[in-house]
Amino acid sequence: MILLAQNRNFRLLFSARLITNIGDSVYFIAAMWLVYQLSGSSFFSGLAGFLTMMPRTLQFLIGPIIDRYSIKKLLVGTQLAQACLLAIIPAAALTGNLSVTLILIIMPVVSFLNQFSFPAESALIPQIMKKEQWIQANSLMTLAYQGTDAAFQAIGGALVALLGAVSMYNADILSFGFAIVLFTMLKLPEHPQASTKQTIPDQCKQYFIDLREGFRMVIHSIIGKMMVGSLMTNFALGALVAVLPAYSDHLGGPGMYGLMMAGMAVGTLIGALVARCFKNKPVGKMLIFGYSIGFLLWLAAALVPNPMLSFILFSVSLVFPGCNNVLNFTLIQNVVPQHLLARAMSLVASLATCIMPLGSLVGGSLSDLFGSPIIFAASSIGFFLYAAYVALMPSLRRLPAAAAVNPENYGFSA
Protein backbone atom coordinates (compact mmCIF):
# COMPACT_ATOMS: atom_id res chain seq x y z
CA MET A 1 0.00 0.00 0.00
CA ILE A 2 3.04 2.28 0.29
CA LEU A 3 3.01 2.56 -3.51
CA LEU A 4 -0.41 4.22 -3.34
CA ALA A 5 0.90 6.89 -1.00
CA GLN A 6 4.09 7.50 -2.97
CA ASN A 7 2.83 7.57 -6.56
CA ARG A 8 -0.07 9.87 -7.46
CA ASN A 9 -0.62 8.44 -10.94
CA PHE A 10 -0.73 4.88 -9.63
CA ARG A 11 -3.10 5.95 -6.86
CA LEU A 12 -5.50 7.44 -9.39
CA LEU A 13 -5.20 4.42 -11.70
CA PHE A 14 -5.80 1.98 -8.85
CA SER A 15 -8.74 3.98 -7.45
CA ALA A 16 -10.44 4.29 -10.85
CA ARG A 17 -10.13 0.56 -11.47
CA LEU A 18 -11.36 -0.23 -7.96
CA ILE A 19 -14.47 1.92 -8.30
CA THR A 20 -15.29 0.68 -11.80
CA ASN A 21 -14.97 -2.92 -10.73
CA ILE A 22 -17.32 -2.39 -7.81
CA GLY A 23 -20.04 -1.51 -10.32
CA ASP A 24 -18.99 -4.20 -12.80
CA SER A 25 -18.98 -6.93 -10.14
CA VAL A 26 -22.61 -6.37 -9.24
CA TYR A 27 -23.59 -5.68 -12.86
CA PHE A 28 -22.31 -9.04 -14.11
CA ILE A 29 -24.22 -10.92 -11.42
CA ALA A 30 -27.33 -8.90 -12.26
CA ALA A 31 -27.01 -9.33 -16.04
CA MET A 32 -26.41 -13.09 -15.96
CA TRP A 33 -29.19 -13.64 -13.43
CA LEU A 34 -31.57 -11.38 -15.36
CA VAL A 35 -31.00 -13.41 -18.54
CA TYR A 36 -31.53 -16.67 -16.65
CA GLN A 37 -34.63 -15.30 -14.91
CA LEU A 38 -36.25 -13.98 -18.10
CA SER A 39 -35.46 -17.08 -20.14
CA GLY A 40 -35.47 -19.86 -17.53
CA SER A 41 -32.78 -21.72 -19.50
CA SER A 42 -29.08 -22.48 -19.01
CA PHE A 43 -28.72 -22.23 -22.78
CA PHE A 44 -29.50 -18.50 -22.72
CA SER A 45 -27.18 -17.87 -19.77
CA GLY A 46 -24.56 -19.79 -21.76
CA LEU A 47 -25.31 -17.59 -24.77
CA ALA A 48 -24.98 -14.50 -22.56
CA GLY A 49 -21.61 -15.76 -21.37
CA PHE A 50 -20.58 -16.42 -24.98
CA LEU A 51 -21.57 -12.93 -26.12
CA THR A 52 -19.86 -11.31 -23.13
CA MET A 53 -16.61 -13.21 -23.55
CA MET A 54 -16.45 -13.12 -27.36
CA PRO A 55 -15.18 -9.49 -27.49
CA ARG A 56 -12.21 -10.55 -25.35
CA THR A 57 -10.95 -12.54 -28.31
CA LEU A 58 -10.80 -9.26 -30.29
CA GLN A 59 -8.60 -7.53 -27.74
CA PHE A 60 -5.59 -7.99 -30.02
CA LEU A 61 -7.14 -5.36 -32.31
CA ILE A 62 -6.89 -2.83 -29.50
CA GLY A 63 -3.19 -3.22 -28.66
CA PRO A 64 -1.76 -1.22 -31.60
CA ILE A 65 -4.21 1.61 -30.85
CA ILE A 66 -3.08 1.80 -27.22
CA ASP A 67 0.60 1.70 -28.21
CA ARG A 68 0.13 4.62 -30.60
CA TYR A 69 -2.43 6.96 -29.02
CA SER A 70 -3.15 8.65 -25.69
CA ILE A 71 -4.04 6.03 -23.08
CA LYS A 72 -5.71 8.66 -20.91
CA LYS A 73 -8.13 9.75 -23.66
CA LEU A 74 -8.89 6.15 -24.59
CA LEU A 75 -9.74 5.24 -20.99
CA VAL A 76 -12.02 8.26 -20.51
CA GLY A 77 -13.81 7.75 -23.84
CA THR A 78 -14.49 4.04 -23.37
CA GLN A 79 -15.76 4.53 -19.81
CA LEU A 80 -18.22 7.20 -21.01
CA ALA A 81 -19.47 5.02 -23.87
CA GLN A 82 -20.09 2.07 -21.54
CA ALA A 83 -22.09 4.22 -19.13
CA CYS A 84 -24.33 5.47 -21.96
CA LEU A 85 -24.99 1.96 -23.24
CA LEU A 86 -25.83 0.51 -19.84
CA ALA A 87 -28.34 3.32 -19.25
CA ILE A 88 -30.50 1.75 -21.98
CA ILE A 89 -31.43 -1.22 -19.75
CA PRO A 90 -33.03 0.77 -16.86
CA ALA A 91 -34.76 2.97 -19.46
CA ALA A 92 -36.17 -0.10 -21.21
CA ALA A 93 -37.38 -1.50 -17.89
CA LEU A 94 -39.18 1.75 -17.06
CA THR A 95 -40.95 1.77 -20.42
CA GLY A 96 -41.84 -1.93 -20.37
CA ASN A 97 -39.55 -2.80 -23.28
CA LEU A 98 -36.97 -4.90 -21.43
CA SER A 99 -36.25 -8.24 -23.11
CA VAL A 100 -33.60 -10.95 -23.21
CA THR A 101 -32.77 -9.89 -26.77
CA LEU A 102 -31.99 -6.31 -25.73
CA ILE A 103 -29.72 -7.48 -22.91
CA LEU A 104 -27.92 -9.88 -25.23
CA ILE A 105 -27.31 -7.08 -27.74
CA ILE A 106 -25.87 -4.63 -25.20
CA MET A 107 -23.70 -7.08 -23.25
CA PRO A 108 -21.12 -7.78 -26.02
CA VAL A 109 -20.82 -4.10 -27.01
CA VAL A 110 -20.14 -3.05 -23.42
CA SER A 111 -17.72 -5.96 -23.10
CA PHE A 112 -15.78 -4.87 -26.19
CA LEU A 113 -15.37 -1.32 -24.88
CA ASN A 114 -14.20 -2.76 -21.57
CA GLN A 115 -11.35 -4.56 -23.36
CA PHE A 116 -9.38 -1.31 -23.53
CA SER A 117 -8.89 -1.29 -19.76
CA PHE A 118 -6.60 -4.25 -19.12
CA PRO A 119 -3.93 -3.71 -21.81
CA ALA A 120 -4.00 0.06 -21.30
CA GLU A 121 -3.53 -0.17 -17.55
CA SER A 122 -0.92 -2.93 -17.89
CA ALA A 123 1.03 -0.76 -20.36
CA LEU A 124 0.90 2.20 -17.95
CA ILE A 125 2.54 0.34 -15.04
CA PRO A 126 6.06 0.24 -16.58
CA GLN A 127 5.64 3.92 -17.49
CA ILE A 128 4.72 5.16 -14.01
CA MET A 129 6.48 2.60 -11.75
CA LYS A 130 10.06 1.51 -11.13
CA LYS A 131 10.95 -1.99 -12.34
CA GLU A 132 11.39 -3.39 -8.84
CA GLN A 133 7.83 -2.26 -8.05
CA TRP A 134 6.13 -4.06 -10.94
CA ILE A 135 5.20 -7.26 -9.09
CA GLN A 136 3.70 -5.28 -6.21
CA ALA A 137 1.88 -2.96 -8.63
CA ASN A 138 0.47 -5.93 -10.56
CA SER A 139 -0.65 -7.50 -7.29
CA LEU A 140 -2.43 -4.31 -6.26
CA MET A 141 -4.12 -3.98 -9.65
CA THR A 142 -5.28 -7.58 -9.30
CA LEU A 143 -6.62 -6.56 -5.88
CA ALA A 144 -8.58 -3.80 -7.62
CA TYR A 145 -9.96 -6.33 -10.11
CA GLN A 146 -10.52 -9.30 -7.83
CA GLY A 147 -11.00 -7.66 -4.44
CA THR A 148 -14.15 -5.88 -5.51
CA ASP A 149 -15.35 -9.08 -7.19
CA ALA A 150 -14.84 -10.95 -3.93
CA ALA A 151 -16.67 -8.37 -1.81
CA PHE A 152 -19.51 -7.39 -4.11
CA GLN A 153 -20.18 -10.67 -5.87
CA ALA A 154 -20.50 -12.21 -2.43
CA ILE A 155 -23.42 -9.89 -1.71
CA GLY A 156 -24.44 -9.40 -5.36
CA GLY A 157 -26.96 -12.22 -5.31
CA ALA A 158 -28.53 -10.84 -2.14
CA LEU A 159 -28.65 -7.31 -3.63
CA VAL A 160 -30.28 -8.64 -6.78
CA ALA A 161 -32.87 -10.51 -4.71
CA LEU A 162 -33.50 -7.44 -2.51
CA LEU A 163 -33.36 -4.53 -4.97
CA GLY A 164 -33.82 -6.20 -8.35
CA ALA A 165 -31.33 -6.86 -11.13
CA VAL A 166 -32.14 -3.65 -13.05
CA SER A 167 -31.16 -1.49 -10.06
CA MET A 168 -27.64 -2.90 -10.22
CA TYR A 169 -27.20 -1.34 -13.66
CA ASN A 170 -27.60 2.11 -12.11
CA ALA A 171 -24.79 1.35 -9.64
CA ASP A 172 -22.47 0.42 -12.50
CA ILE A 173 -23.32 3.61 -14.43
CA LEU A 174 -22.48 5.68 -11.34
CA SER A 175 -19.13 3.89 -10.95
CA PHE A 176 -18.20 4.81 -14.53
CA GLY A 177 -18.83 8.47 -13.72
CA PHE A 178 -16.42 8.39 -10.78
CA ALA A 179 -13.80 6.55 -12.84
CA ILE A 180 -13.97 9.16 -15.62
CA VAL A 181 -13.19 11.91 -13.12
CA LEU A 182 -10.17 10.00 -11.77
CA PHE A 183 -8.80 9.13 -15.21
CA THR A 184 -8.96 12.79 -16.28
CA MET A 185 -6.74 13.65 -13.29
CA LEU A 186 -3.87 11.42 -14.51
CA LYS A 187 -0.76 13.44 -15.40
CA LEU A 188 1.13 11.56 -18.10
CA PRO A 189 3.71 12.74 -20.62
CA GLU A 190 2.36 13.36 -24.11
CA HIS A 191 2.43 10.19 -26.16
CA PRO A 192 4.92 10.81 -29.01
CA GLN A 193 2.70 9.26 -31.67
CA ALA A 194 -0.41 11.02 -30.39
CA SER A 195 0.78 14.40 -31.68
CA THR A 196 1.87 13.28 -35.15
CA LYS A 197 -0.40 14.20 -38.05
CA GLN A 198 -1.11 11.34 -40.45
CA THR A 199 -3.71 10.87 -43.09
CA ILE A 200 -6.37 8.24 -42.42
CA PRO A 201 -4.93 5.83 -45.06
CA ASP A 202 -1.47 6.20 -43.50
CA GLN A 203 -2.87 5.55 -40.03
CA CYS A 204 -4.67 2.42 -41.27
CA LYS A 205 -1.51 1.18 -42.97
CA GLN A 206 0.56 1.77 -39.84
CA TYR A 207 -2.10 0.06 -37.72
CA PHE A 208 -1.85 -3.19 -39.70
CA ILE A 209 1.97 -3.02 -39.64
CA ASP A 210 1.85 -2.72 -35.85
CA LEU A 211 -0.71 -5.53 -35.66
CA ARG A 212 1.46 -7.93 -37.68
CA GLU A 213 4.51 -7.02 -35.61
CA GLY A 214 2.61 -7.85 -32.43
CA PHE A 215 1.46 -11.21 -33.78
CA ARG A 216 4.98 -12.20 -34.83
CA MET A 217 6.38 -11.17 -31.47
CA VAL A 218 3.89 -13.18 -29.38
CA ILE A 219 3.30 -16.28 -31.50
CA HIS A 220 6.98 -16.94 -32.22
CA SER A 221 8.14 -16.51 -28.63
CA ILE A 222 7.83 -18.20 -25.25
CA ILE A 223 4.65 -16.16 -24.71
CA GLY A 224 2.88 -18.08 -27.48
CA LYS A 225 3.76 -21.40 -25.86
CA MET A 226 2.37 -20.16 -22.55
CA MET A 227 -0.88 -19.18 -24.26
CA VAL A 228 -1.41 -22.68 -25.72
CA GLY A 229 -1.67 -24.08 -22.20
CA SER A 230 -4.08 -21.36 -21.11
CA LEU A 231 -6.55 -22.44 -23.81
CA MET A 232 -7.28 -25.55 -21.76
CA THR A 233 -8.06 -23.70 -18.56
CA ASN A 234 -10.08 -20.98 -20.27
CA PHE A 235 -12.30 -23.45 -22.11
CA ALA A 236 -13.10 -24.94 -18.70
CA LEU A 237 -13.71 -21.49 -17.18
CA GLY A 238 -15.99 -20.58 -20.08
CA ALA A 239 -18.07 -23.69 -19.40
CA LEU A 240 -18.09 -22.79 -15.71
CA VAL A 241 -19.51 -19.30 -16.37
CA ALA A 242 -22.40 -20.83 -18.32
CA VAL A 243 -23.22 -23.59 -15.85
CA LEU A 244 -22.78 -21.64 -12.62
CA PRO A 245 -26.25 -19.97 -12.52
CA ALA A 246 -28.00 -23.34 -12.84
CA TYR A 247 -25.52 -25.07 -10.51
CA SER A 248 -25.96 -22.34 -7.90
CA ASP A 249 -29.73 -22.55 -8.27
CA HIS A 250 -29.35 -26.27 -7.54
CA LEU A 251 -27.35 -25.43 -4.41
CA GLY A 252 -29.56 -22.64 -3.08
CA GLY A 253 -30.56 -19.82 -5.46
CA PRO A 254 -29.23 -16.35 -6.39
CA GLY A 255 -27.51 -15.87 -3.05
CA MET A 256 -25.45 -18.99 -3.66
CA TYR A 257 -24.66 -17.79 -7.19
CA GLY A 258 -23.16 -14.60 -5.81
CA LEU A 259 -21.24 -16.62 -3.24
CA MET A 260 -19.78 -19.02 -5.82
CA MET A 261 -18.79 -16.12 -8.07
CA ALA A 262 -17.18 -14.53 -5.05
CA GLY A 263 -15.36 -17.80 -4.41
CA MET A 264 -13.61 -17.43 -7.76
CA ALA A 265 -12.65 -13.86 -6.92
CA VAL A 266 -11.55 -14.63 -3.34
CA GLY A 267 -9.23 -17.42 -4.42
CA THR A 268 -7.68 -15.40 -7.25
CA LEU A 269 -7.31 -12.38 -4.98
CA ILE A 270 -5.50 -14.31 -2.26
CA GLY A 271 -3.20 -15.77 -4.90
CA ALA A 272 -2.42 -12.31 -6.26
CA LEU A 273 -1.67 -10.92 -2.82
CA VAL A 274 0.77 -13.71 -1.94
CA ALA A 275 2.50 -13.60 -5.35
CA ARG A 276 5.32 -11.48 -3.90
CA CYS A 277 6.24 -14.41 -1.64
CA PHE A 278 6.93 -16.50 -4.74
CA LYS A 279 8.76 -13.90 -6.84
CA ASN A 280 12.01 -15.88 -6.58
CA LYS A 281 10.39 -19.25 -7.37
CA PRO A 282 10.68 -20.69 -10.91
CA VAL A 283 7.51 -19.88 -12.86
CA GLY A 284 7.51 -23.29 -14.61
CA LYS A 285 7.38 -25.25 -11.37
CA MET A 286 4.77 -22.88 -9.95
CA LEU A 287 2.51 -23.54 -12.96
CA ILE A 288 2.74 -27.32 -12.58
CA PHE A 289 2.21 -27.32 -8.83
CA GLY A 290 -0.46 -24.62 -8.74
CA TYR A 291 -2.75 -26.02 -11.42
CA SER A 292 -2.40 -29.60 -10.13
CA ILE A 293 -3.54 -28.52 -6.66
CA GLY A 294 -6.28 -26.37 -8.20
CA PHE A 295 -7.63 -29.37 -10.15
CA LEU A 296 -7.82 -31.58 -7.05
CA LEU A 297 -9.56 -28.92 -4.94
CA TRP A 298 -12.07 -27.98 -7.67
CA LEU A 299 -12.97 -31.65 -8.19
CA ALA A 300 -13.41 -32.08 -4.44
CA ALA A 301 -15.70 -29.03 -4.39
CA ALA A 302 -17.93 -30.73 -6.97
CA LEU A 303 -18.11 -34.00 -5.03
CA VAL A 304 -18.81 -32.82 -1.47
CA PRO A 305 -22.53 -32.69 -0.54
CA ASN A 306 -22.32 -29.57 1.66
CA PRO A 307 -22.82 -26.29 -0.28
CA MET A 308 -20.65 -24.20 2.07
CA LEU A 309 -17.80 -26.71 1.99
CA SER A 310 -18.09 -26.75 -1.80
CA PHE A 311 -17.79 -22.95 -1.80
CA ILE A 312 -14.66 -23.07 0.40
CA LEU A 313 -12.90 -25.77 -1.64
CA PHE A 314 -13.74 -24.00 -4.90
CA SER A 315 -12.34 -20.72 -3.54
CA VAL A 316 -9.06 -22.33 -2.48
CA SER A 317 -8.72 -24.05 -5.88
CA LEU A 318 -8.13 -20.61 -7.46
CA VAL A 319 -5.36 -19.47 -5.08
CA PHE A 320 -2.32 -20.79 -6.94
CA PRO A 321 -3.71 -19.97 -10.41
CA GLY A 322 -4.27 -16.42 -9.13
CA CYS A 323 -0.67 -16.25 -7.95
CA ASN A 324 0.55 -17.58 -11.29
CA ASN A 325 -1.39 -14.91 -13.19
CA VAL A 326 0.55 -12.13 -11.47
CA LEU A 327 3.88 -13.88 -12.02
CA ASN A 328 3.04 -14.44 -15.71
CA PHE A 329 2.13 -10.77 -16.24
CA THR A 330 5.37 -9.66 -14.58
CA LEU A 331 7.39 -12.10 -16.70
CA ILE A 332 5.84 -10.67 -19.87
CA GLN A 333 6.52 -7.10 -18.73
CA ASN A 334 10.15 -8.06 -18.10
CA VAL A 335 10.82 -9.62 -21.50
CA VAL A 336 8.77 -7.44 -23.89
CA PRO A 337 10.06 -3.96 -24.92
CA GLN A 338 7.89 -1.20 -23.49
CA HIS A 339 6.81 0.23 -26.86
CA LEU A 340 5.34 -3.19 -27.75
CA LEU A 341 3.82 -3.97 -24.36
CA ALA A 342 0.19 -3.02 -25.04
CA ARG A 343 0.23 -5.17 -28.19
CA ALA A 344 1.69 -8.08 -26.21
CA MET A 345 -0.78 -7.80 -23.32
CA SER A 346 -3.80 -7.41 -25.61
CA LEU A 347 -2.74 -10.42 -27.68
CA VAL A 348 -2.17 -12.44 -24.51
CA ALA A 349 -5.68 -11.57 -23.33
CA SER A 350 -7.19 -12.42 -26.74
CA LEU A 351 -5.38 -15.74 -27.05
CA ALA A 352 -6.13 -16.65 -23.46
CA THR A 353 -9.85 -16.02 -23.80
CA CYS A 354 -10.54 -16.92 -27.45
CA ILE A 355 -11.70 -20.38 -26.40
CA MET A 356 -13.92 -19.18 -23.54
CA PRO A 357 -16.97 -18.30 -25.67
CA LEU A 358 -16.95 -21.80 -27.14
CA GLY A 359 -16.58 -23.25 -23.66
CA SER A 360 -19.56 -21.18 -22.53
CA LEU A 361 -21.76 -22.44 -25.36
CA VAL A 362 -20.69 -26.05 -24.88
CA GLY A 363 -21.04 -25.86 -21.11
CA GLY A 364 -24.53 -24.34 -21.26
CA SER A 365 -25.74 -26.88 -23.82
CA LEU A 366 -24.28 -29.90 -22.00
CA SER A 367 -25.69 -28.65 -18.70
CA ASP A 368 -29.22 -28.88 -20.09
CA LEU A 369 -28.47 -32.46 -21.26
CA PHE A 370 -26.50 -33.92 -18.36
CA GLY A 371 -27.18 -31.58 -15.45
CA SER A 372 -25.14 -28.74 -14.01
CA PRO A 373 -23.36 -30.77 -11.24
CA ILE A 374 -21.72 -33.09 -13.80
CA ILE A 375 -20.51 -30.23 -16.02
CA PHE A 376 -19.24 -28.28 -12.99
CA ALA A 377 -17.12 -31.29 -11.99
CA ALA A 378 -15.92 -32.01 -15.54
CA SER A 379 -14.72 -28.41 -15.96
CA SER A 380 -11.99 -28.99 -13.36
CA ILE A 381 -10.09 -31.13 -15.88
CA GLY A 382 -8.92 -27.93 -17.59
CA PHE A 383 -6.55 -27.21 -14.70
CA PHE A 384 -5.11 -30.74 -14.85
CA LEU A 385 -4.47 -30.46 -18.59
CA TYR A 386 -2.60 -27.16 -18.15
CA ALA A 387 -0.32 -28.64 -15.48
CA ALA A 388 0.38 -31.68 -17.68
CA TYR A 389 1.14 -29.50 -20.72
CA VAL A 390 3.71 -27.40 -18.83
CA ALA A 391 5.32 -30.54 -17.38
CA LEU A 392 5.74 -32.00 -20.89
CA MET A 393 7.06 -28.75 -22.46
CA PRO A 394 10.76 -28.25 -21.49
CA SER A 395 10.88 -24.53 -22.33
CA LEU A 396 7.94 -23.88 -20.00
CA ARG A 397 8.93 -26.35 -17.33
CA ARG A 398 12.32 -24.59 -17.00
CA LEU A 399 11.00 -21.02 -16.86
CA PRO A 400 12.96 -19.09 -14.18
CA ALA A 401 11.59 -16.64 -11.63
CA ALA A 402 9.67 -13.76 -13.23
CA ALA A 403 12.08 -11.10 -11.98
CA ALA A 404 15.16 -13.08 -13.04
CA VAL A 405 14.15 -13.80 -16.63
CA ASN A 406 16.65 -12.65 -19.28
CA PRO A 407 14.89 -11.13 -22.34
CA GLU A 408 17.74 -12.12 -24.69
CA ASN A 409 17.24 -15.80 -23.82
CA TYR A 410 13.73 -15.58 -25.27
CA GLY A 411 14.35 -13.60 -28.45
CA PHE A 412 13.90 -10.06 -27.10
CA SER A 413 16.31 -7.15 -26.66
CA ALA A 414 17.47 -6.57 -23.11
PyMOL commands that set and color helices and strands:
alter all, ss='L'
color gray80, all
select helices_A, chain A and resi 2-6+8-39+42-61+63-68+71-86+88-94+100-114+117-128+131-163+165-184+192-195+200-219+222-251+254-273+275-278+283-303+307-317+319-335+338-353+356-370+372-378+381-392+394-397+402-404+407-410
alter helices_A, ss='H'
color red, helices_A
deselect
rebuild
show_as cartoon
